[in-house]
């Protein structure tokens, strides 16, 4: 499992870090795979991201701009969203409002109910 403090070499992750969300979406739609587990997405502007089917388990989204992202079909187990902008975000049903609030306010890792 990648260490979240070490930058990932995944080219799709690099696109997100560089703010190339549109290119990420195009390449994802074309079938390119990505490994985003435990990635550092702090301060990233991810607006417009097609998150369907992506595994963000263990990711750090501290102060990221997540406005409008639909995470309903994504894995956010163990992710942290401390101080992220979450206006209009859809979260997976497996995440309770309490888990989301704790992570948003205190940086805890979100636990999905089974």
TIRO-2110 file (N, C-alpha, C; in Angstrom, 1 decimal):
// TIRO-2110
0.8, -1.2, 0.0, N, 1, A
0.0, 0.0, 0.0, CA, 1, A
0.9, 1.2, 0.0, C, 1, A
0.6, 2.2, -0.9, N, 2, A
1.5, 3.4, -0.9, CA, 2, A
1.4, 4.2, 0.3, C, 2, A
2.5, 4.8, 0.7, N, 3, A
2.6, 5.7, 1.8, CA, 3, A
2.0, 7.1, 1.4, C, 3, A
1.0, 7.6, 2.1, N, 4, A
0.4, 8.9, 1.7, CA, 4, A
1.3, 10.1, 1.7, C, 4, A
2.4, 9.9, 2.4, N, 5, A
3.4, 11.1, 2.5, CA, 5, A
4.3, 11.1, 1.3, C, 5, A
4.4, 10.0, 0.5, N, 6, A
5.3, 9.9, -0.6, CA, 6, A
4.4, 10.1, -1.9, C, 6, A
4.8, 11.0, -2.7, N, 7, A
4.0, 11.3, -4.0, CA, 7, A
3.9, 10.0, -4.8, C, 7, A
2.7, 9.8, -5.4, N, 8, A
2.5, 8.7, -6.2, CA, 8, A
3.1, 9.0, -7.6, C, 8, A
3.5, 7.9, -8.3, N, 9, A
4.0, 8.1, -9.6, CA, 9, A
3.0, 7.8, -10.7, C, 9, A
1.7, 7.5, -10.2, N, 10, A
0.6, 7.2, -11.2, CA, 10, A
0.4, 8.4, -12.0, C, 10, A
0.4, 8.3, -13.4, N, 11, A
0.2, 9.4, -14.3, CA, 11, A
-1.2, 10.0, -14.1, C, 11, A
-2.2, 9.2, -13.8, N, 12, A
-3.6, 9.8, -13.6, CA, 12, A
-3.6, 10.6, -12.3, C, 12, A
-2.9, 10.2, -11.3, N, 13, A
-2.8, 11.0, -10.0, CA, 13, A
-2.1, 12.3, -10.3, C, 13, A
-1.1, 12.3, -11.1, N, 14, A
-0.3, 13.5, -11.5, CA, 14, A
-1.3, 14.5, -12.2, C, 14, A
-2.1, 14.0, -13.0, N, 15, A
-3.1, 14.9, -13.7, CA, 15, A
-4.0, 15.6, -12.7, C, 15, A
-4.4, 14.9, -11.7, N, 16, A
-5.3, 15.6, -10.6, CA, 16, A
-4.5, 16.6, -9.8, C, 16, A
-3.2, 16.2, -9.5, N, 17, A
-2.4, 17.2, -8.7, CA, 17, A
-2.1, 18.4, -9.5, C, 17, A
-2.0, 18.3, -10.8, N, 18, A
-1.7, 19.4, -11.7, CA, 18, A
-2.9, 20.2, -12.1, C, 18, A
-4.1, 19.8, -11.6, N, 19, A
-5.3, 20.5, -12.0, CA, 19, A
-5.9, 20.2, -13.3, C, 19, A
-5.5, 19.1, -13.9, N, 20, A
-5.9, 18.7, -15.2, CA, 20, A
-7.1, 17.7, -15.1, C, 20, A
-8.2, 18.1, -14.5, N, 21, A
-9.3, 17.3, -14.2, CA, 21, A
-10.0, 16.9, -15.5, C, 21, A
-10.1, 17.8, -16.5, N, 22, A
-10.8, 17.5, -17.8, CA, 22, A
-10.0, 16.4, -18.5, C, 22, A
-8.7, 16.5, -18.5, N, 23, A
-7.9, 15.4, -19.2, CA, 23, A
-8.0, 14.1, -18.4, C, 23, A
-8.0, 14.2, -17.1, N, 24, A
-8.2, 13.0, -16.3, CA, 24, A
-9.5, 12.3, -16.7, C, 24, A
-10.6, 13.0, -16.8, N, 25, A
-11.9, 12.5, -17.1, CA, 25, A
-11.9, 11.9, -18.5, C, 25, A
-11.2, 12.5, -19.5, N, 26, A
-11.2, 12.0, -20.9, CA, 26, A
-10.4, 10.7, -20.9, C, 26, A
-9.3, 10.6, -20.2, N, 27, A
-8.5, 9.4, -20.2, CA, 27, A
-9.2, 8.3, -19.4, C, 27, A
-9.9, 8.6, -18.3, N, 28, A
-10.7, 7.7, -17.6, CA, 28, A
-11.8, 7.1, -18.5, C, 28, A
-12.5, 7.9, -19.2, N, 29, A
-13.6, 7.5, -20.1, CA, 29, A
-13.0, 6.6, -21.2, C, 29, A
-11.8, 6.8, -21.6, N, 30, A
-11.1, 6.0, -22.6, CA, 30, A
-10.6, 4.7, -22.1, C, 30, A
-10.8, 4.5, -20.7, N, 31, A
-10.4, 3.2, -20.2, CA, 31, A
-9.1, 3.2, -19.4, C, 31, A
-8.4, 4.3, -19.3, N, 32, A
-7.1, 4.3, -18.6, CA, 32, A
-7.4, 4.1, -17.1, C, 32, A
-6.7, 3.2, -16.5, N, 33, A
-6.8, 2.9, -15.1, CA, 33, A
-6.0, 3.9, -14.2, C, 33, A
-6.4, 4.0, -12.9, N, 34, A
-5.6, 4.8, -12.0, CA, 34, A
-5.5, 4.2, -10.7, C, 34, A
-4.5, 4.4, -9.9, N, 35, A
-4.3, 4.0, -8.6, CA, 35, A
-4.3, 5.2, -7.7, C, 35, A
-5.4, 5.5, -7.1, N, 36, A
-5.5, 6.7, -6.2, CA, 36, A
-5.6, 6.4, -4.7, C, 36, A
-5.4, 5.1, -4.4, N, 37, A
-5.4, 4.7, -3.0, CA, 37, A
-4.3, 5.4, -2.2, C, 37, A
-4.7, 6.0, -1.0, N, 38, A
-3.7, 6.6, -0.1, CA, 38, A
-3.0, 7.8, -0.8, C, 38, A
-3.6, 8.4, -1.8, N, 39, A
-2.9, 9.6, -2.4, CA, 39, A
-3.2, 10.9, -1.7, C, 39, A
-2.2, 11.8, -1.8, N, 40, A
-2.3, 13.1, -1.2, CA, 40, A
-2.9, 14.1, -2.2, C, 40, A
-4.2, 14.4, -2.0, N, 41, A
-4.9, 15.3, -2.8, CA, 41, A
-5.2, 16.6, -2.1, C, 41, A
-4.4, 16.9, -1.1, N, 42, A
-4.6, 18.2, -0.3, CA, 42, A
-4.5, 19.4, -1.3, C, 42, A
-5.4, 20.3, -1.0, N, 43, A
-5.4, 21.6, -1.7, CA, 43, A
-5.7, 21.5, -3.2, C, 43, A
-6.1, 20.3, -3.7, N, 44, A
-6.3, 20.1, -5.1, CA, 44, A
-7.7, 20.7, -5.5, C, 44, A
-7.8, 21.2, -6.7, N, 45, A
-9.1, 21.7, -7.2, CA, 45, A
-9.6, 20.6, -8.1, C, 45, A
-10.6, 19.8, -7.5, N, 46, A
-11.1, 18.6, -8.2, CA, 46, A
-12.5, 18.9, -8.8, C, 46, A
-13.0, 20.1, -8.9, N, 47, A
-14.3, 20.4, -9.4, CA, 47, A
-14.4, 19.8, -10.8, C, 47, A
-15.5, 19.1, -11.1, N, 48, A
-15.8, 18.5, -12.4, CA, 48, A
-15.3, 17.1, -12.5, C, 48, A
-14.7, 16.6, -11.5, N, 49, A
-14.1, 15.2, -11.5, CA, 49, A
-15.2, 14.2, -11.7, C, 49, A
-15.0, 13.2, -12.6, N, 50, A
-15.9, 12.1, -12.7, CA, 50, A
-15.3, 11.0, -11.8, C, 50, A
-15.9, 10.9, -10.6, N, 51, A
-15.4, 10.0, -9.5, CA, 51, A
-16.0, 8.6, -9.6, C, 51, A
-16.9, 8.4, -10.5, N, 52, A
-17.6, 7.1, -10.5, CA, 52, A
-16.7, 5.9, -10.7, C, 52, A
-16.8, 5.0, -9.7, N, 53, A
-15.9, 3.8, -9.7, CA, 53, A
-14.5, 4.0, -9.2, C, 53, A
-14.2, 5.1, -8.8, N, 54, A
-12.8, 5.3, -8.3, CA, 54, A
-12.6, 5.0, -6.8, C, 54, A
-11.4, 4.5, -6.5, N, 55, A
-11.1, 4.1, -5.1, CA, 55, A
-10.2, 5.1, -4.5, C, 55, A
-10.8, 5.9, -3.6, N, 56, A
-10.1, 7.0, -2.9, CA, 56, A
-9.8, 6.6, -1.5, C, 56, A
-9.8, 5.3, -1.2, N, 57, A
-9.6, 4.9, 0.2, CA, 57, A
-8.2, 5.4, 0.7, C, 57, A
-8.2, 5.9, 1.9, N, 58, A
-7.0, 6.4, 2.5, CA, 58, A
-6.5, 7.8, 2.0, C, 58, A
-7.2, 8.4, 1.1, N, 59, A
-6.8, 9.7, 0.5, CA, 59, A
-6.9, 10.8, 1.5, C, 59, A
-6.1, 11.8, 1.3, N, 60, A
-6.1, 13.0, 2.1, CA, 60, A
-6.7, 14.1, 1.1, C, 60, A
-7.8, 14.7, 1.5, N, 61, A
-8.4, 15.8, 0.7, CA, 61, A
-8.4, 17.1, 1.5, C, 61, A
-7.5, 17.2, 2.4, N, 62, A
-7.5, 18.4, 3.2, CA, 62, A
-7.5, 19.7, 2.4, C, 62, A
-8.4, 20.6, 2.6, N, 63, A
-8.6, 21.9, 1.9, CA, 63, A
-8.7, 21.7, 0.4, C, 63, A
-9.1, 20.6, -0.1, N, 64, A
-9.4, 20.4, -1.5, CA, 64, A
-10.7, 21.0, -1.9, C, 64, A
-10.9, 21.4, -3.1, N, 65, A
-12.1, 21.9, -3.6, CA, 65, A
-12.9, 20.7, -4.3, C, 65, A
-13.9, 20.2, -3.6, N, 66, A
-14.6, 19.0, -4.0, CA, 66, A
-16.0, 19.4, -4.5, C, 66, A
-16.3, 20.7, -4.7, N, 67, A
-17.6, 21.1, -5.0, CA, 67, A
-18.2, 20.4, -6.2, C, 67, A
-19.5, 19.9, -5.9, N, 68, A
-20.2, 19.2, -7.0, CA, 68, A
-19.9, 17.8, -7.4, C, 68, A
-18.9, 17.2, -6.7, N, 69, A
-18.4, 15.9, -7.1, CA, 69, A
-19.4, 14.8, -6.6, C, 69, A
-19.7, 13.9, -7.4, N, 70, A
-20.6, 12.8, -7.0, CA, 70, A
-19.8, 11.6, -6.7, C, 70, A
-19.6, 11.3, -5.3, N, 71, A
-18.8, 10.2, -4.8, CA, 71, A
-19.7, 9.0, -4.5, C, 71, A
-21.0, 9.0, -4.9, N, 72, A
-21.9, 7.9, -4.5, CA, 72, A
-21.4, 6.5, -5.0, C, 72, A
-20.6, 6.5, -6.0, N, 73, A
-20.1, 5.2, -6.5, CA, 73, A
-18.6, 5.1, -6.4, C, 73, A
-18.1, 5.8, -5.4, N, 74, A
-16.7, 5.8, -5.1, CA, 74, A
-16.4, 5.2, -3.8, C, 74, A
-15.2, 4.7, -3.5, N, 75, A
-14.8, 4.2, -2.2, CA, 75, A
-14.0, 5.3, -1.5, C, 75, A
-14.6, 5.8, -0.4, N, 76, A
-13.9, 6.8, 0.5, CA, 76, A
-13.5, 6.3, 1.8, C, 76, A
-13.5, 5.0, 2.0, N, 77, A
-13.1, 4.3, 3.3, CA, 77, A
-11.7, 4.8, 3.7, C, 77, A
-11.7, 5.4, 4.9, N, 78, A
-10.4, 5.9, 5.4, CA, 78, A
-9.9, 7.2, 4.9, C, 78, A
-10.7, 7.8, 4.0, N, 79, A
-10.3, 9.1, 3.5, CA, 79, A
-10.5, 10.2, 4.5, C, 79, A
-9.8, 11.3, 4.4, N, 80, A
-10.0, 12.5, 5.3, CA, 80, A
-10.3, 13.7, 4.4, C, 80, A
-11.3, 14.5, 4.8, N, 81, A
-11.7, 15.7, 4.1, CA, 81, A
-11.6, 16.9, 4.9, C, 81, A
-10.6, 17.0, 5.9, N, 82, A
-10.5, 18.1, 6.8, CA, 82, A
-10.5, 19.5, 6.0, C, 82, A
-11.4, 20.4, 6.4, N, 83, A
-11.5, 21.7, 5.8, CA, 83, A
-11.7, 21.8, 4.3, C, 83, A
-12.1, 20.7, 3.7, N, 84, A
-12.4, 20.7, 2.3, CA, 84, A
-13.7, 21.5, 2.0, C, 84, A
-13.8, 21.9, 0.7, N, 85, A
-15.0, 22.6, 0.3, CA, 85, A
-15.9, 21.5, -0.3, C, 85, A
-17.1, 21.3, 0.4, N, 86, A
-17.9, 20.2, 0.0, CA, 86, A
-19.3, 20.6, -0.4, C, 86, A
-19.5, 21.8, -0.8, N, 87, A
-20.8, 22.3, -1.3, CA, 87, A
-21.3, 21.5, -2.5, C, 87, A
-22.4, 20.9, -2.4, N, 88, A
-23.0, 20.1, -3.5, CA, 88, A
-22.4, 18.8, -3.7, C, 88, A
-21.6, 18.3, -2.8, N, 89, A
-21.0, 16.9, -2.9, CA, 89, A
-22.0, 15.9, -2.6, C, 89, A
-22.1, 14.8, -3.4, N, 90, A
-22.8, 13.6, -3.0, CA, 90, A
-21.8, 12.6, -2.4, C, 90, A
-22.1, 12.1, -1.2, N, 91, A
-21.3, 11.1, -0.5, CA, 91, A
-21.9, 9.8, -0.6, C, 91, A
-21.2, 8.7, -0.6, N, 92, A
-21.8, 7.4, -0.6, CA, 92, A
-22.7, 7.2, 0.6, C, 92, A
-23.8, 6.4, 0.3, N, 93, A
-24.8, 6.1, 1.4, CA, 93, A
-24.1, 5.5, 2.6, C, 93, A
-23.1, 4.8, 2.4, N, 94, A
-22.4, 4.0, 3.5, CA, 94, A
-21.7, 5.0, 4.5, C, 94, A
-21.6, 6.2, 4.1, N, 95, A
-21.0, 7.2, 5.0, CA, 95, A
-22.1, 8.0, 5.8, C, 95, A
-22.1, 8.0, 7.1, N, 96, A
-23.1, 8.7, 7.9, CA, 96, A
-22.7, 10.2, 7.9, C, 96, A
-23.7, 11.0, 8.2, N, 97, A
-23.5, 12.4, 8.3, CA, 97, A
-22.5, 12.7, 9.4, C, 97, A
-22.5, 11.9, 10.5, N, 98, A
-21.6, 12.1, 11.6, CA, 98, A
-20.1, 11.8, 11.1, C, 98, A
-19.9, 10.8, 10.3, N, 99, A
-18.5, 10.5, 9.8, CA, 99, A
-18.0, 11.6, 9.0, C, 99, A
-18.9, 12.1, 8.1, N, 100, A
-18.5, 13.2, 7.2, CA, 100, A
-18.2, 14.5, 8.0, C, 100, A
-19.0, 14.8, 9.0, N, 101, A
-18.8, 16.0, 9.8, CA, 101, A
-17.5, 15.9, 10.6, C, 101, A
-17.3, 14.7, 11.2, N, 102, A
-16.0, 14.5, 12.0, CA, 102, A
-14.8, 14.7, 11.1, C, 102, A
-14.9, 14.2, 9.9, N, 103, A
-13.7, 14.3, 9.0, CA, 103, A
-13.5, 15.7, 8.6, C, 103, A
-14.6, 16.4, 8.2, N, 104, A
-14.6, 17.7, 7.7, CA, 104, A
-14.0, 18.7, 8.8, C, 104, A
-14.5, 18.5, 10.0, N, 105, A
-14.1, 19.4, 11.1, CA, 105, A
-12.8, 19.1, 11.8, C, 105, A
-12.6, 17.8, 12.0, N, 106, A
-11.4, 17.3, 12.8, CA, 106, A
-10.4, 16.5, 12.0, C, 106, A
-10.7, 16.2, 10.8, N, 107, A
-9.7, 15.4, 9.9, CA, 107, A
-9.7, 13.9, 10.2, C, 107, A
-10.7, 13.4, 10.9, N, 108, A
-10.7, 12.0, 11.1, CA, 108, A
-10.9, 11.2, 9.8, C, 108, A
-10.5, 10.0, 9.8, N, 109, A
-10.7, 9.1, 8.6, CA, 109, A
-12.1, 8.6, 8.6, C, 109, A
-12.7, 8.7, 7.5, N, 110, A
-14.1, 8.3, 7.4, CA, 110, A
-14.2, 6.8, 7.3, C, 110, A
-15.2, 6.2, 8.1, N, 111, A
-15.5, 4.8, 8.2, CA, 111, A
-16.9, 4.6, 7.5, C, 111, A
-16.9, 3.7, 6.6, N, 112, A
-18.2, 3.4, 5.9, CA, 112, A
-18.9, 2.3, 6.7, C, 112, A
-20.2, 2.5, 6.9, N, 113, A
-21.0, 1.4, 7.5, CA, 113, A
-21.2, 0.3, 6.5, C, 113, A
-21.2, -0.9, 7.0, N, 114, A
-21.4, -2.1, 6.1, CA, 114, A
-22.8, -2.4, 6.0, C, 114, A
END
